[in-house]
Amino acid sequence: MNGSTGPIWVSTTRQRAMQEQPLSVSTLESSTDLEWSGARLQALRGFGGCFNELGWLPLQELGSEDREQVIRELFSPDELNLTFNRTPVGANDFAAGWYSYDETDGDYDLNHFSVDHDEQTLIPYIRQAQKYQPNMGLFASPWSPPTWMKRPKVYNFGRIDMSERNLSAYARYLLRYVREYDRRGIHIDQLHVQNEVFADQKFPSCLWSSDDMRIFIRDYLGPLFASEAPDTAIFLGTLNGPEDMKFGPGGMELENYNRYVDNILFDEDCRRFIAGIGYQWAGQHDIERTHLSWPEIELEQTESECGMGGNTWEYAEYIFSLINRYLRAGATCYTYWNMVLGQGVSTWGWRQNSLFSIDADTGQFTRNPEYYVMRHFSHYVRPGARLLDTRGHFSSMAAAFENPDGSVVVVAQNALDRTMPFSFSSRGGEGELGQGFQVILEPRSFNTFVL
């Protein structure tokens, strides 16, 4: 079912990466490790990362051949194959500096709107990706509106001014962004209205209550995009926790995660404009419950957790578990955060992980452990693949997919410090494939099987 290549097994350990060998396939009556029930679940858009300025700038420190190799490895269908990616609307926390597309106070007619800033960084970054992914999907989200649209008038916290004049201008601001990018050959497939609606941060951010978000989408953004940009879907996102998230001495005090989403979606006049919901960070605790209540709404994972810049094997193991968790909870994509970093630190001091690290002193790049985690999924699981409903003792460490060409991909982790037997069977329930395999997984390994 894997075409002319035959079944394969690809494994990665701390010592060696992406080791390929033939896979012996047989008919298994059942498996207590991972067994397909016969049901097919959501179709996947794919895997991706975020185009950040602090990723593009270090790439310029490489020689032309090495720079092209990194871009090719990220986006080529023969390599990491990142097909569904993210870009910020204005400055984010990994921008070179803070900016918006119109910082002229009171410019409600947007006479001074311009995306020229992005011509130096984000737009060429995206165009480099388009060489290898001409049909690449792209979603966008603002971290902050222009400062003059907020109270107080700053990038790095506050709320939007909810006056009618201001909300109308902000909806048109977002429409202008989509149109200006379209004029440059970059189509924005989805607009996620606000990055991390609950985060009052030291970097560009903006708090939105569910009532404010509902009014903005229902009365301003939704009708405008339905009329003027129907090919750009509006997503409720990106959601990173409960509406009344707060922190105490022991950390975050968890509240009702359903309140924010339900307050918006139970307003039918608002819901008709919402194509889906994006979740990240603490949103992982909500996505499964949303999927139960609103199965008709598309769910996406919109930002991978970023670590502390150590790029350790242990954190890569955690990222594997996040990918598995989000996809099994109903997400149609998984989005990495920083694809490339130089020193790995933001302008405000947070050192983070990345797929590639670039050393400006030596002009060399390094593939980090999370690169291989992503590759175990993104290279083999193609856009349009269906998640297969599987059960078994490896369910928290494995998932199975059926590609559009009929090939079946099983991705499994052995998180233990010892070898583990692992089997997969497609004979359960109404399963029609009739194939399976039995192998021994190496300790602390990532594995992909293609049937």
DRENVONU-659181 format. One record per residue (C-alpha): residue number from 1; x, y, z. Coordinates in steps of 0.5 Angstrom, whole numbers, plus 2048, in hexadecimal, padded with zeros to 3 digits. Example, Ala and Ser with C-alpha at 12.3 -4.5 7.8 and 13.67 -1.06 7.14 Angstrom:
2
PT   resi   east   north    up
PT      1    819     7F7   810
PT      2    81B     7FE   80E
***
This chain:
451
PT   resi   east   north    up
PT      1    800     800   800
PT      2    806     804   800
PT      3    807     804   7F8
PT      4    80E     802   7F6
PT      5    812     803   7FC
PT      6    80F     7FD   800
PT      7    80D     7FE   807
PT      8    812     801   80B
PT      9    814     803   812
PT     10    818     809   814
PT     11    81B     80A   81B
PT     12    81E     810   81F
PT     13    822     80F   826
PT     14    827     814   829
PT     15    82D     811   826
PT     16    82A     810   81F
PT     17    825     814   81A
PT     18    820     811   815
PT     19    822     80A   814
PT     20    81E     807   80F
PT     21    81D     7FF   80E
PT     22    818     7FB   80B
PT     23    812     7F9   80F
PT     24    80F     7F2   80F
PT     25    808     7F2   80E
PT     26    803     7ED   810
PT     27    7FC     7EB   812
PT     28    7FB     7EC   819
PT     29    7F4     7EA   81C
PT     30    7F5     7F0   822
PT     31    7F9     7F4   826
PT     32    7F9     7F6   82D
PT     33    7FE     7FC   82B
PT     34    7FB     7FF   825
PT     35    7F5     7FD   821
PT     36    7F1     800   81C
PT     37    7E9     800   81E
PT     38    7E7     801   816
PT     39    7E5     808   817
PT     40    7E8     80E   814
PT     41    7E9     815   818
PT     42    7EA     81C   815
PT     43    7EE     81E   80F
PT     44    7F5     821   810
PT     45    7F7     828   80D
PT     46    7FE     826   80F
PT     47    804     829   813
PT     48    807     82F   813
PT     49    80B     835   817
PT     50    80B     83C   818
PT     51    80E     841   814
PT     52    812     846   819
PT     53    817     84C   818
PT     54    81C     849   81D
PT     55    81C     843   818
PT     56    81D     846   812
PT     57    823     84B   814
PT     58    827     845   816
PT     59    826     841   810
PT     60    82A     847   80C
PT     61    830     845   810
PT     62    831     83F   80C
PT     63    834     83E   806
PT     64    82F     83E   800
PT     65    830     836   7FF
PT     66    82F     835   807
PT     67    829     83A   807
PT     68    825     837   801
PT     69    827     830   804
PT     70    823     832   80B
PT     71    81D     835   807
PT     72    81D     82F   802
PT     73    81D     82A   808
PT     74    817     82E   80C
PT     75    813     82E   806
PT     76    814     829   800
PT     77    80F     823   800
PT     78    816     81F   800
PT     79    818     822   806
PT     80    814     824   80C
PT     81    80E     826   808
PT     82    80B     82C   80C
PT     83    805     82D   808
PT     84    800     831   80D
PT     85    804     837   810
PT     86    803     83D   814
PT     87    805     844   814
PT     88    804     84A   819
PT     89    800     851   817
PT     90    805     856   819
PT     91    80A     855   81F
PT     92    80A     84F   823
PT     93    80E     84C   829
PT     94    814     84A   824
PT     95    813     850   81F
PT     96    81A     854   81F
PT     97    816     85A   822
PT     98    80F     85C   823
PT     99    80B     85F   81E
PT    100    804     85F   81B
PT    101    801     861   813
PT    102    7FF     868   816
PT    103    801     86C   81C
PT    104    7FE     872   81A
PT    105    7FA     874   820
PT    106    7F2     875   81E
PT    107    7F3     872   817
PT    108    7ED     86F   816
PT    109    7EC     870   80F
PT    110    7F3     86C   80F
PT    111    7F6     871   80A
PT    112    7FD     86F   80D
PT    113    7FC     867   80C
PT    114    803     864   80A
PT    115    806     85D   80A
PT    116    80C     860   807
PT    117    810     85D   80E
PT    118    80E     856   80C
PT    119    812     857   805
PT    120    818     856   809
PT    121    817     850   80D
PT    122    810     84C   80D
PT    123    80E     84D   806
PT    124    815     84A   803
PT    125    815     845   808
PT    126    80E     842   806
PT    127    810     843   7FE
PT    128    816     83F   800
PT    129    812     839   802
PT    130    80D     83A   7FC
PT    131    812     838   7F8
PT    132    812     831   7FB
PT    133    80A     831   7FD
PT    134    807     836   7F8
PT    135    800     833   7FA
PT    136    802     834   802
PT    137    7FC     836   807
PT    138    7FD     83C   80B
PT    139    7FA     83F   811
PT    140    7FB     845   814
PT    141    7FA     848   81B
PT    142    7FB     84F   81E
PT    143    7FF     850   825
PT    144    7FC     857   826
PT    145    7F8     85C   822
PT    146    7FB     863   821
PT    147    7FD     866   827
PT    148    7F8     86C   826
PT    149    7F2     867   826
PT    150    7F4     864   82D
PT    151    7F3     866   834
PT    152    7F8     868   836
PT    153    7FC     86A   830
PT    154    801     865   830
PT    155    803     85E   82D
PT    156    805     85A   832
PT    157    7FE     859   836
PT    158    7F7     85C   837
PT    159    7F1     85C   833
PT    160    7EE     85E   82D
PT    161    7E9     864   82D
PT    162    7E2     862   82C
PT    163    7DF     868   829
PT    164    7DC     867   822
PT    165    7E0     86B   81E
PT    166    7E7     867   821
PT    167    7E4     860   820
PT    168    7E2     862   819
PT    169    7E9     865   817
PT    170    7EC     85F   81A
PT    171    7E8     85A   816
PT    172    7EA     85E   810
PT    173    7F1     85E   812
PT    174    7F1     856   812
PT    175    7EE     856   80B
PT    176    7F3     85B   808
PT    177    7F8     856   80B
PT    178    7F5     850   807
PT    179    7F4     854   801
PT    180    7FC     857   801
PT    181    7FE     850   802
PT    182    7FA     84E   7FC
PT    183    7FD     853   7F8
PT    184    804     850   7F9
PT    185    802     849   7F7
PT    186    801     847   7FF
PT    187    7FA     844   800
PT    188    7F8     844   807
PT    189    7F3     83E   808
PT    190    7F1     840   80F
PT    191    7F1     846   814
PT    192    7F1     844   81B
PT    193    7EF     84A   81F
PT    194    7F4     84B   824
PT    195    7FA     847   827
PT    196    7F9     844   82E
PT    197    7F2     848   830
PT    198    7F4     847   837
PT    199    7FB     849   837
PT    200    7FD     850   83A
PT    201    804     850   838
PT    202    80B     854   838
PT    203    80B     853   831
PT    204    805     855   82C
PT    205    7FF     852   82E
PT    206    7F7     854   82F
PT    207    7F2     852   834
PT    208    7EB     850   831
PT    209    7E5     84E   835
PT    210    7E1     849   832
PT    211    7DB     84E   832
PT    212    7E0     853   82E
PT    213    7E2     84E   82A
PT    214    7DB     84C   828
PT    215    7D9     853   827
PT    216    7DF     854   822
PT    217    7DE     84E   81E
PT    218    7D7     84E   81E
PT    219    7D6     856   81C
PT    220    7DC     858   819
PT    221    7E1     853   816
PT    222    7DD     84D   814
PT    223    7D8     851   810
PT    224    7DE     855   80D
PT    225    7E2     84F   80B
PT    226    7DC     84B   808
PT    227    7DA     851   804
PT    228    7E2     853   802
PT    229    7E6     84D   803
PT    230    7E2     846   803
PT    231    7E8     842   801
PT    232    7EB     844   808
PT    233    7E8     840   80E
PT    234    7E7     843   815
PT    235    7EA     83F   81A
PT    236    7E8     840   822
PT    237    7EF     840   824
PT    238    7F4     83F   826
PT    239    7F2     83D   82D
PT    240    7F7     83B   833
PT    241    7F3     83A   839
PT    242    7EC     83C   83C
PT    243    7E9     842   83C
PT    244    7EA     844   844
PT    245    7F1     841   844
PT    246    7F5     843   84A
PT    247    7FB     842   84D
PT    248    7FC     841   855
PT    249    802     83E   859
PT    250    801     837   856
PT    251    801     839   84F
PT    252    7FB     83A   84A
PT    253    7F4     839   84E
PT    254    7F0     835   849
PT    255    7E9     837   848
PT    256    7E4     835   843
PT    257    7E7     834   83C
PT    258    7E0     834   838
PT    259    7DE     83B   83A
PT    260    7E1     83F   835
PT    261    7E0     83A   82F
PT    262    7D9     839   831
PT    263    7D7     840   832
PT    264    7D9     842   82B
PT    265    7D6     83C   827
PT    266    7D0     83B   82B
PT    267    7CE     842   827
PT    268    7CC     840   821
PT    269    7CD     846   81D
PT    270    7D4     846   81F
PT    271    7D5     83F   81E
PT    272    7D4     83F   817
PT    273    7DA     843   815
PT    274    7DF     83E   819
PT    275    7E2     839   815
PT    276    7E6     836   81B
PT    277    7EA     837   821
PT    278    7F1     837   822
PT    279    7F4     834   829
PT    280    7FB     835   82C
PT    281    7FF     834   832
PT    282    7FA     833   838
PT    283    7F4     833   833
PT    284    7F6     82B   832
PT    285    7F2     82A   838
PT    286    7EC     82D   835
PT    287    7EC     82A   82D
PT    288    7EA     823   82F
PT    289    7E3     826   833
PT    290    7E2     82B   82D
PT    291    7E2     825   828
PT    292    7DD     822   82C
PT    293    7D8     828   82C
PT    294    7DA     82A   825
PT    295    7DC     825   821
PT    296    7DA     829   81A
PT    297    7DF     82E   81C
PT    298    7E6     82D   819
PT    299    7EC     82D   81F
PT    300    7F3     82F   81E
PT    301    7F9     82F   822
PT    302    7FC     836   821
PT    303    803     836   825
PT    304    808     831   827
PT    305    80A     832   82E
PT    306    811     835   82E
PT    307    816     832   834
PT    308    81B     837   836
PT    309    820     836   831
PT    310    824     830   833
PT    311    821     82C   82D
PT    312    822     826   831
PT    313    820     81E   82F
PT    314    81B     81E   835
PT    315    817     825   833
PT    316    817     821   82C
PT    317    814     81B   82F
PT    318    80F     820   832
PT    319    80D     823   82C
PT    320    80C     81C   829
PT    321    807     81B   82E
PT    322    803     822   82D
PT    323    803     821   825
PT    324    7FF     81A   827
PT    325    7FB     81D   82C
PT    326    7F8     823   828
PT    327    7F7     81E   822
PT    328    7F3     819   826
PT    329    7EF     81F   829
PT    330    7ED     821   822
PT    331    7F2     826   81F
PT    332    7F3     826   818
PT    333    7FA     829   818
PT    334    800     82A   81C
PT    335    804     830   81C
PT    336    80B     831   81F
PT    337    80D     838   821
PT    338    814     83A   81F
PT    339    817     836   819
PT    340    81D     83A   81A
PT    341    821     83E   81F
PT    342    828     841   820
PT    343    82A     842   827
PT    344    823     83F   829
PT    345    821     845   82D
PT    346    81B     84A   82C
PT    347    81C     851   82C
PT    348    819     851   833
PT    349    81D     84C   836
PT    350    81A     845   835
PT    351    81F     840   832
PT    352    81B     83A   82E
PT    353    81B     834   82A
PT    354    81B     833   823
PT    355    81C     82E   81D
PT    356    822     831   81A
PT    357    827     835   81E
PT    358    82C     83A   81B
PT    359    833     83C   81D
PT    360    835     843   81B
PT    361    83C     842   81D
PT    362    83D     83C   819
PT    363    838     83D   813
PT    364    835     836   815
PT    365    82F     833   816
PT    366    82C     82D   81B
PT    367    826     829   81A
PT    368    823     828   821
PT    369    820     822   824
PT    370    819     825   823
PT    371    81A     825   81C
PT    372    81A     81E   81C
PT    373    814     81D   820
PT    374    810     822   81A
PT    375    813     81E   815
PT    376    811     817   817
PT    377    80A     81A   816
PT    378    80A     81F   811
PT    379    80E     81C   80C
PT    380    80A     816   80C
PT    381    803     818   80E
PT    382    801     81C   808
PT    383    7FB     821   807
PT    384    7F4     81E   807
PT    385    7F7     818   80B
PT    386    7F1     816   80F
PT    387    7F3     814   817
PT    388    7F1     80D   818
PT    389    7ED     80B   81E
PT    390    7F2     807   822
PT    391    7F1     804   829
PT    392    7F7     800   82D
PT    393    7FC     801   833
PT    394    800     805   82E
PT    395    7FB     80A   82D
PT    396    7FE     810   831
PT    397    805     80E   82D
PT    398    802     80D   826
PT    399    7FD     80F   820
PT    400    7FB     80C   819
PT    401    7F9     80F   813
PT    402    7F7     80E   80C
PT    403    7FA     812   807
PT    404    7F6     814   800
PT    405    7FA     80F   7FC
PT    406    7F8     809   801
PT    407    7FE     808   805
PT    408    7FE     808   80C
PT    409    802     80B   811
PT    410    803     809   818
PT    411    808     80E   81C
PT    412    80A     80B   823
PT    413    80E     80D   829
PT    414    811     809   82E
PT    415    812     80D   834
PT    416    815     808   838
PT    417    81C     807   83A
PT    418    81C     7FF   837
PT    419    81A     7FC   831
PT    420    813     7FB   830
PT    421    80F     7F6   82B
PT    422    80A     7FA   827
PT    423    804     7F7   822
PT    424    7FF     7FA   81E
PT    425    7F9     7F7   81B
PT    426    7F4     7FA   816
PT    427    7EF     7F4   817
PT    428    7EB     7F7   81D
PT    429    7E4     7F9   81C
PT    430    7E2     7FA   815
PT    431    7EA     7FB   813
PT    432    7EB     7F9   80C
PT    433    7F2     7FA   80B
PT    434    7F4     7F3   80E
PT    435    7FB     7F5   80F
PT    436    7FF     7F5   815
PT    437    806     7F4   818
PT    438    80A     7F3   81E
PT    439    811     7F6   820
PT    440    815     7F7   826
PT    441    816     7FF   827
PT    442    81D     802   82A
PT    443    81D     805   830
PT    444    81B     80D   830
PT    445    81A     80D   829
PT    446    815     810   823
PT    447    812     80B   81E
PT    448    80F     80C   817
PT    449    80C     806   814
PT    450    809     806   80D
PT    451    805     801   80A
***
